[in-house]
Amino acid sequence: MSVAAFCVLGVLLSGYVVLDGYDLGMASILLFVARSGDERQSARNAIAPFWNGNEVFLVAAGASLFAFFPQVYASSFSGFYLPFMVVLWLLMGRGIAFEIREMIENALWHAFWDVAFSLSSLGLVVLFGIALGNIVRGVPLQQGGYFLGLFGFLFNGYAFAVALLAVLALCQHGAAYLIVRTKGTVAERSRRAAIRLFPAVAAWWAIVSISTFFVRSPATFGAPPAIAAGAAVALGSLIAFRIAVGRQRHRGAFVASACFLAGLLLSAAGTIFPYLLPGFPDPRTGLDIYRTSGPPAAMTTALTVTVLALVLLAGYRTFLARKLTSRGT
């Protein structure tokens, strides 16, 4: 049951990265691919029907972590308290920037909130990348699961390397989305951005993958088959992405980009399994899914509710996408 909960949590986080990832990536490159007010408005319109709903996956992942593994939830918030608070402020800033922009018809007002929207989204990507890098590397924990390191411990070379990979990969994902959902100059600039980002994503992914062997001993990798499968999916998807973009098969490129992100997350999950919060320097001193899971009755209830909610959410998201596509929006 603990393994099932680990997988469900991974699906929720993957759903957030893939879906809200194109929102974050689009916003991060917004100022470069959309340079006039009208162009930026068209780019914003491309994500307007979905972006609030995409963040539901993040909320669901947090609630599921609390229900499945309450001790990990408590330790994570104690160790990452300040970064989590910054994430909340950036989420609020991003929402305010998106919603308040059109309240006043003024070019300077629009430009200010466009910059705020772009920078807050980029900041979120960087923080999420730093968090993932530290989870893979491990954090110092005492026996009770309390974070022992200083805040500066989280800012290390490997975490920044993962953060840069997150920025590059999600910018590429956002560009792929804009190619599909916009037309004219914005779509063409997005296509050029995707082509230029491709070699950087591929090269930096290789660097981060190699670096992982230096910050984590291969003997501590929890699920090598999942790591290999994730790497294979990521590599194949990255190649398919470049081919699809070159042949102007834009929807195929977006799907390939989504699969690339899913492959990266699968490899990360295989690296840390069965730990949700590996220890440092020895990952085995961390919090694993077996010792930190809730009572069996609570786990069964939480899993049932979460899976049903996930099915309903996926069904509604699919219905909305098809409805908007049929309308040509």
C-alpha beads as a LAMMPS data file, in Angstrom:
LAMMPS data file: protein, C-alpha beads

329 atoms
328 bonds

1 atom types
1 bond types

-500.0 500.0 xlo xhi
-500.0 500.0 ylo yhi
-500.0 500.0 zlo zhi

Masses

1 110.0

Atoms # bond

1 1 1 0.000 0.000 0.000
2 1 1 2.903 2.338 0.706
3 1 1 4.281 1.681 -2.779
4 1 1 0.864 2.424 -4.298
5 1 1 0.733 5.705 -2.383
6 1 1 4.254 6.561 -3.608
7 1 1 3.131 5.939 -7.208
8 1 1 -0.065 7.991 -6.845
9 1 1 1.918 10.861 -5.376
10 1 1 4.320 10.605 -8.295
11 1 1 1.446 10.732 -10.793
12 1 1 0.058 13.870 -9.143
13 1 1 3.424 15.617 -9.173
14 1 1 4.033 14.537 -12.773
15 1 1 0.619 15.887 -13.731
16 1 1 1.497 19.209 -12.161
17 1 1 4.883 19.440 -13.870
18 1 1 3.525 18.499 -17.300
19 1 1 0.384 20.657 -17.155
20 1 1 1.359 23.697 -15.118
21 1 1 4.833 23.300 -16.578
22 1 1 3.764 24.717 -19.919
23 1 1 2.173 27.675 -18.118
24 1 1 5.370 28.355 -16.206
25 1 1 7.536 27.806 -19.265
26 1 1 5.366 30.045 -21.441
27 1 1 5.518 32.819 -18.856
28 1 1 9.296 32.454 -18.514
29 1 1 9.838 33.117 -22.229
30 1 1 6.885 35.489 -22.636
31 1 1 8.974 38.657 -22.869
32 1 1 11.127 37.143 -25.636
33 1 1 8.543 35.517 -27.907
34 1 1 5.786 38.126 -27.459
35 1 1 7.080 41.683 -27.659
36 1 1 4.004 43.827 -28.179
37 1 1 0.968 44.177 -25.964
38 1 1 -1.252 42.341 -28.425
39 1 1 1.239 39.492 -28.808
40 1 1 1.519 39.051 -25.060
41 1 1 -2.240 39.079 -24.749
42 1 1 -2.534 36.309 -27.337
43 1 1 0.026 34.247 -25.413
44 1 1 -1.862 34.813 -22.169
45 1 1 -5.115 33.827 -23.859
46 1 1 -3.499 30.522 -24.809
47 1 1 -3.217 29.462 -21.162
48 1 1 -6.176 31.379 -19.700
49 1 1 -8.702 28.484 -19.800
50 1 1 -6.365 26.022 -18.071
51 1 1 -3.801 27.635 -15.805
52 1 1 -5.883 27.806 -12.628
53 1 1 -7.022 24.206 -13.045
54 1 1 -3.488 22.991 -13.641
55 1 1 -2.438 24.154 -10.175
56 1 1 -5.011 21.803 -8.649
57 1 1 -2.481 18.996 -9.138
58 1 1 -0.027 20.787 -6.835
59 1 1 -2.673 21.248 -4.141
60 1 1 -3.727 17.605 -4.501
61 1 1 -0.113 16.441 -4.220
62 1 1 0.370 18.409 -1.001
63 1 1 -2.853 17.067 0.495
64 1 1 -1.946 13.509 -0.535
65 1 1 1.499 13.795 1.034
66 1 1 -0.163 14.833 4.299
67 1 1 -2.653 11.951 4.108
68 1 1 -0.206 9.242 3.025
69 1 1 3.024 10.211 4.787
70 1 1 2.328 12.753 7.556
71 1 1 5.828 12.541 9.035
72 1 1 7.429 13.366 5.685
73 1 1 4.981 16.248 5.285
74 1 1 5.987 17.650 8.695
75 1 1 9.727 17.211 8.109
76 1 1 9.556 18.736 4.640
77 1 1 7.825 21.865 5.863
78 1 1 10.198 22.217 8.808
79 1 1 13.279 21.934 6.581
80 1 1 11.968 23.828 3.567
81 1 1 9.812 26.324 5.465
82 1 1 11.316 29.515 4.044
83 1 1 11.443 28.212 0.439
84 1 1 7.812 27.090 0.767
85 1 1 6.811 30.561 1.943
86 1 1 8.637 32.107 -1.025
87 1 1 6.810 29.665 -3.316
88 1 1 3.476 30.798 -1.865
89 1 1 4.350 34.442 -2.407
90 1 1 5.403 33.743 -5.997
91 1 1 2.192 31.790 -6.636
92 1 1 0.179 34.718 -5.318
93 1 1 2.224 37.224 -7.289
94 1 1 1.788 35.197 -10.439
95 1 1 -1.981 35.018 -9.966
96 1 1 -2.278 38.720 -9.189
97 1 1 -0.185 39.646 -12.230
98 1 1 -2.316 37.499 -14.516
99 1 1 -5.688 38.705 -13.247
100 1 1 -5.017 42.388 -12.591
101 1 1 -3.304 43.230 -15.889
102 1 1 -6.499 43.977 -17.797
103 1 1 -8.112 46.125 -15.110
104 1 1 -6.506 49.300 -16.422
105 1 1 -6.020 50.074 -20.110
106 1 1 -2.529 51.482 -19.987
107 1 1 0.565 50.266 -21.843
108 1 1 2.924 50.899 -18.897
109 1 1 0.544 49.084 -16.518
110 1 1 0.369 46.100 -18.883
111 1 1 4.146 45.996 -19.302
112 1 1 4.735 46.045 -15.532
113 1 1 2.410 43.124 -14.858
114 1 1 3.755 41.179 -17.835
115 1 1 7.237 41.427 -16.329
116 1 1 5.894 40.498 -12.879
117 1 1 4.094 37.466 -14.329
118 1 1 7.196 36.322 -16.176
119 1 1 9.634 36.781 -13.288
120 1 1 7.384 35.174 -10.674
121 1 1 6.899 32.158 -12.942
122 1 1 10.628 31.880 -13.576
123 1 1 11.274 32.135 -9.847
124 1 1 8.873 29.263 -9.196
125 1 1 10.654 27.058 -11.715
126 1 1 14.019 27.805 -10.092
127 1 1 12.742 27.047 -6.573
128 1 1 11.023 23.841 -7.654
129 1 1 14.245 22.771 -9.356
130 1 1 16.312 23.526 -6.252
131 1 1 13.857 21.529 -4.137
132 1 1 14.026 18.535 -6.482
133 1 1 17.810 18.694 -6.578
134 1 1 18.012 18.612 -2.791
135 1 1 15.549 15.731 -2.562
136 1 1 17.643 13.653 -4.957
137 1 1 20.895 14.642 -3.211
138 1 1 19.475 14.234 0.281
139 1 1 19.132 16.536 3.276
140 1 1 20.632 16.204 6.784
141 1 1 18.032 14.766 9.145
142 1 1 18.245 13.766 12.783
143 1 1 16.663 10.604 14.124
144 1 1 13.239 12.184 14.610
145 1 1 13.192 13.426 11.032
146 1 1 13.996 17.056 11.803
147 1 1 16.082 19.072 9.367
148 1 1 19.579 19.672 10.780
149 1 1 21.198 21.847 8.130
150 1 1 21.201 25.605 7.737
151 1 1 19.120 27.293 5.068
152 1 1 22.276 27.814 3.000
153 1 1 22.714 24.030 2.750
154 1 1 19.888 23.934 0.215
155 1 1 21.828 26.192 -2.152
156 1 1 24.441 23.823 -3.516
157 1 1 25.907 23.181 -6.922
158 1 1 23.838 20.114 -7.722
159 1 1 20.574 21.803 -6.734
160 1 1 21.386 24.765 -8.977
161 1 1 22.247 22.390 -11.822
162 1 1 18.834 20.697 -11.489
163 1 1 17.192 24.137 -11.293
164 1 1 18.837 25.180 -14.565
165 1 1 17.672 21.948 -16.209
166 1 1 14.147 22.684 -14.961
167 1 1 14.272 26.179 -16.455
168 1 1 15.528 24.954 -19.826
169 1 1 13.127 21.992 -20.037
170 1 1 10.040 23.985 -19.031
171 1 1 10.917 26.886 -21.324
172 1 1 11.110 24.333 -24.143
173 1 1 7.779 22.877 -22.989
174 1 1 6.188 26.312 -22.907
175 1 1 7.494 27.099 -26.380
176 1 1 6.025 23.841 -27.690
177 1 1 2.661 24.783 -26.194
178 1 1 2.699 28.244 -27.762
179 1 1 3.451 26.775 -31.177
180 1 1 0.220 24.797 -30.914
181 1 1 -1.990 27.419 -29.294
182 1 1 -0.938 30.642 -31.040
183 1 1 -0.518 31.851 -34.586
184 1 1 1.629 34.234 -36.567
185 1 1 4.690 35.906 -35.132
186 1 1 4.333 34.483 -31.617
187 1 1 4.123 30.922 -32.929
188 1 1 7.110 31.424 -35.214
189 1 1 9.254 32.941 -32.467
190 1 1 8.223 30.103 -30.167
191 1 1 9.267 27.579 -32.801
192 1 1 12.672 29.219 -33.116
193 1 1 12.993 29.279 -29.325
194 1 1 12.197 25.566 -29.124
195 1 1 14.840 24.757 -31.746
196 1 1 17.457 26.843 -29.930
197 1 1 16.615 25.413 -26.539
198 1 1 16.857 21.798 -27.712
199 1 1 20.690 21.429 -27.689
200 1 1 20.920 23.221 -24.336
201 1 1 18.294 20.901 -22.804
202 1 1 19.981 17.791 -24.191
203 1 1 23.484 18.832 -23.084
204 1 1 22.457 19.955 -19.605
205 1 1 20.359 16.843 -19.031
206 1 1 23.471 14.752 -19.759
207 1 1 25.535 16.872 -17.353
208 1 1 22.960 16.591 -14.547
209 1 1 22.612 12.831 -15.109
210 1 1 26.368 12.336 -14.803
211 1 1 26.512 14.645 -11.775
212 1 1 23.931 12.489 -10.000
213 1 1 26.482 9.655 -9.834
214 1 1 28.821 11.969 -7.909
215 1 1 26.275 13.164 -5.333
216 1 1 24.613 9.758 -4.901
217 1 1 26.328 6.384 -4.911
218 1 1 24.719 4.032 -7.482
219 1 1 24.458 1.496 -4.657
220 1 1 21.827 3.735 -3.042
221 1 1 19.646 3.968 -6.163
222 1 1 16.359 2.452 -5.073
223 1 1 14.870 1.267 -8.366
224 1 1 17.417 0.998 -11.213
225 1 1 14.802 -0.398 -13.681
226 1 1 12.682 2.734 -13.179
227 1 1 15.746 4.923 -13.666
228 1 1 16.618 3.131 -16.906
229 1 1 13.023 3.262 -18.142
230 1 1 12.763 6.956 -17.340
231 1 1 16.043 7.705 -19.103
232 1 1 14.927 5.726 -22.167
233 1 1 11.591 7.573 -22.296
234 1 1 13.324 10.931 -21.873
235 1 1 15.909 10.214 -24.581
236 1 1 13.363 8.913 -27.065
237 1 1 11.012 11.800 -26.361
238 1 1 13.748 14.378 -26.765
239 1 1 14.701 12.953 -30.162
240 1 1 11.029 12.776 -31.171
241 1 1 10.581 16.396 -30.068
242 1 1 13.336 17.651 -32.349
243 1 1 12.066 15.638 -35.299
244 1 1 8.491 16.823 -34.751
245 1 1 9.509 20.473 -34.512
246 1 1 11.617 20.179 -37.660
247 1 1 8.707 18.632 -39.566
248 1 1 6.260 21.150 -38.060
249 1 1 4.206 18.451 -36.349
250 1 1 3.461 20.783 -33.503
251 1 1 1.070 18.687 -31.446
252 1 1 3.460 15.767 -31.639
253 1 1 6.260 18.034 -30.406
254 1 1 4.195 19.090 -27.400
255 1 1 3.353 15.474 -26.536
256 1 1 7.031 14.530 -26.874
257 1 1 7.998 17.402 -24.560
258 1 1 5.454 16.199 -21.978
259 1 1 6.845 12.655 -22.199
260 1 1 10.380 13.994 -21.762
261 1 1 9.382 15.670 -18.492
262 1 1 7.594 12.518 -17.339
263 1 1 10.712 10.476 -18.099
264 1 1 12.884 12.817 -16.045
265 1 1 10.544 12.534 -13.073
266 1 1 10.387 8.748 -13.382
267 1 1 14.181 8.583 -13.213
268 1 1 14.198 10.891 -10.185
269 1 1 11.579 8.731 -8.447
270 1 1 13.602 5.605 -9.178
271 1 1 16.700 7.273 -7.731
272 1 1 15.164 8.167 -4.361
273 1 1 12.843 5.141 -3.907
274 1 1 11.830 4.044 -1.282
275 1 1 12.717 7.374 0.358
276 1 1 10.605 10.483 0.005
277 1 1 13.197 12.531 1.839
278 1 1 16.606 10.847 1.608
279 1 1 19.227 11.648 4.209
280 1 1 22.599 13.286 3.638
281 1 1 25.318 12.140 3.312
282 1 1 23.815 8.664 3.657
283 1 1 20.397 8.481 1.935
284 1 1 19.439 5.549 4.183
285 1 1 19.154 7.884 7.166
286 1 1 16.193 9.577 5.507
287 1 1 12.443 9.045 5.697
288 1 1 11.156 6.106 3.667
289 1 1 7.619 5.218 2.634
290 1 1 7.377 2.194 4.909
291 1 1 8.201 3.791 8.268
292 1 1 6.347 7.058 7.669
293 1 1 3.057 5.883 6.170
294 1 1 -0.206 6.346 8.040
295 1 1 -2.363 3.597 9.577
296 1 1 -3.656 0.974 7.072
297 1 1 -7.291 2.123 7.370
298 1 1 -6.316 5.751 6.784
299 1 1 -4.086 4.789 3.853
300 1 1 -6.878 2.774 2.214
301 1 1 -9.353 5.628 2.552
302 1 1 -6.883 8.239 1.349
303 1 1 -5.823 6.131 -1.638
304 1 1 -9.428 5.480 -2.675
305 1 1 -10.425 9.127 -2.436
306 1 1 -7.267 10.336 -4.175
307 1 1 -7.559 7.900 -7.091
308 1 1 -11.237 8.755 -7.620
309 1 1 -10.450 12.472 -7.491
310 1 1 -7.577 11.974 -9.933
311 1 1 -9.840 10.155 -12.398
312 1 1 -12.474 12.904 -12.149
313 1 1 -9.857 15.623 -12.541
314 1 1 -8.311 13.956 -15.579
315 1 1 -11.753 13.435 -17.115
316 1 1 -12.761 17.059 -16.588
317 1 1 -9.413 18.310 -17.935
318 1 1 -9.816 16.173 -21.063
319 1 1 -13.406 17.311 -21.554
320 1 1 -12.417 20.969 -21.239
321 1 1 -9.523 20.610 -23.681
322 1 1 -11.728 18.919 -26.296
323 1 1 -14.493 21.479 -25.877
324 1 1 -12.139 24.397 -26.348
325 1 1 -10.438 22.697 -29.275
326 1 1 -13.792 22.145 -30.986
327 1 1 -14.523 25.855 -30.611
328 1 1 -11.163 26.709 -32.092
329 1 1 -9.968 28.564 -28.972

Bonds

1 1 1 2
2 1 2 3
3 1 3 4
4 1 4 5
5 1 5 6
6 1 6 7
7 1 7 8
8 1 8 9
9 1 9 10
10 1 10 11
11 1 11 12
12 1 12 13
13 1 13 14
14 1 14 15
15 1 15 16
16 1 16 17
17 1 17 18
18 1 18 19
19 1 19 20
20 1 20 21
21 1 21 22
22 1 22 23
23 1 23 24
24 1 24 25
25 1 25 26
26 1 26 27
27 1 27 28
28 1 28 29
29 1 29 30
30 1 30 31
31 1 31 32
32 1 32 33
33 1 33 34
34 1 34 35
35 1 35 36
36 1 36 37
37 1 37 38
38 1 38 39
39 1 39 40
40 1 40 41
41 1 41 42
42 1 42 43
43 1 43 44
44 1 44 45
45 1 45 46
46 1 46 47
47 1 47 48
48 1 48 49
49 1 49 50
50 1 50 51
51 1 51 52
52 1 52 53
53 1 53 54
54 1 54 55
55 1 55 56
56 1 56 57
57 1 57 58
58 1 58 59
59 1 59 60
60 1 60 61
61 1 61 62
62 1 62 63
63 1 63 64
64 1 64 65
65 1 65 66
66 1 66 67
67 1 67 68
68 1 68 69
69 1 69 70
70 1 70 71
71 1 71 72
72 1 72 73
73 1 73 74
74 1 74 75
75 1 75 76
76 1 76 77
77 1 77 78
78 1 78 79
79 1 79 80
80 1 80 81
81 1 81 82
82 1 82 83
83 1 83 84
84 1 84 85
85 1 85 86
86 1 86 87
87 1 87 88
88 1 88 89
89 1 89 90
90 1 90 91
91 1 91 92
92 1 92 93
93 1 93 94
94 1 94 95
95 1 95 96
96 1 96 97
97 1 97 98
98 1 98 99
99 1 99 100
100 1 100 101
101 1 101 102
102 1 102 103
103 1 103 104
104 1 104 105
105 1 105 106
106 1 106 107
107 1 107 108
108 1 108 109
109 1 109 110
110 1 110 111
111 1 111 112
112 1 112 113
113 1 113 114
114 1 114 115
115 1 115 116
116 1 116 117
117 1 117 118
118 1 118 119
119 1 119 120
120 1 120 121
121 1 121 122
122 1 122 123
123 1 123 124
124 1 124 125
125 1 125 126
126 1 126 127
127 1 127 128
128 1 128 129
129 1 129 130
130 1 130 131
131 1 131 132
132 1 132 133
133 1 133 134
134 1 134 135
135 1 135 136
136 1 136 137
137 1 137 138
138 1 138 139
139 1 139 140
140 1 140 141
141 1 141 142
142 1 142 143
143 1 143 144
144 1 144 145
145 1 145 146
146 1 146 147
147 1 147 148
148 1 148 149
149 1 149 150
150 1 150 151
151 1 151 152
152 1 152 153
153 1 153 154
154 1 154 155
155 1 155 156
156 1 156 157
157 1 157 158
158 1 158 159
159 1 159 160
160 1 160 161
161 1 161 162
162 1 162 163
163 1 163 164
164 1 164 165
165 1 165 166
166 1 166 167
167 1 167 168
168 1 168 169
169 1 169 170
170 1 170 171
171 1 171 172
172 1 172 173
173 1 173 174
174 1 174 175
175 1 175 176
176 1 176 177
177 1 177 178
178 1 178 179
179 1 179 180
180 1 180 181
181 1 181 182
182 1 182 183
183 1 183 184
184 1 184 185
185 1 185 186
186 1 186 187
187 1 187 188
188 1 188 189
189 1 189 190
190 1 190 191
191 1 191 192
192 1 192 193
193 1 193 194
194 1 194 195
195 1 195 196
196 1 196 197
197 1 197 198
198 1 198 199
199 1 199 200
200 1 200 201
201 1 201 202
202 1 202 203
203 1 203 204
204 1 204 205
205 1 205 206
206 1 206 207
207 1 207 208
208 1 208 209
209 1 209 210
210 1 210 211
211 1 211 212
212 1 212 213
213 1 213 214
214 1 214 215
215 1 215 216
216 1 216 217
217 1 217 218
218 1 218 219
219 1 219 220
220 1 220 221
221 1 221 222
222 1 222 223
223 1 223 224
224 1 224 225
225 1 225 226
226 1 226 227
227 1 227 228
228 1 228 229
229 1 229 230
230 1 230 231
231 1 231 232
232 1 232 233
233 1 233 234
234 1 234 235
235 1 235 236
236 1 236 237
237 1 237 238
238 1 238 239
239 1 239 240
240 1 240 241
241 1 241 242
242 1 242 243
243 1 243 244
244 1 244 245
245 1 245 246
246 1 246 247
247 1 247 248
248 1 248 249
249 1 249 250
250 1 250 251
251 1 251 252
252 1 252 253
253 1 253 254
254 1 254 255
255 1 255 256
256 1 256 257
257 1 257 258
258 1 258 259
259 1 259 260
260 1 260 261
261 1 261 262
262 1 262 263
263 1 263 264
264 1 264 265
265 1 265 266
266 1 266 267
267 1 267 268
268 1 268 269
269 1 269 270
270 1 270 271
271 1 271 272
272 1 272 273
273 1 273 274
274 1 274 275
275 1 275 276
276 1 276 277
277 1 277 278
278 1 278 279
279 1 279 280
280 1 280 281
281 1 281 282
282 1 282 283
283 1 283 284
284 1 284 285
285 1 285 286
286 1 286 287
287 1 287 288
288 1 288 289
289 1 289 290
290 1 290 291
291 1 291 292
292 1 292 293
293 1 293 294
294 1 294 295
295 1 295 296
296 1 296 297
297 1 297 298
298 1 298 299
299 1 299 300
300 1 300 301
301 1 301 302
302 1 302 303
303 1 303 304
304 1 304 305
305 1 305 306
306 1 306 307
307 1 307 308
308 1 308 309
309 1 309 310
310 1 310 311
311 1 311 312
312 1 312 313
313 1 313 314
314 1 314 315
315 1 315 316
316 1 316 317
317 1 317 318
318 1 318 319
319 1 319 320
320 1 320 321
321 1 321 322
322 1 322 323
323 1 323 324
324 1 324 325
325 1 325 326
326 1 326 327
327 1 327 328
328 1 328 329
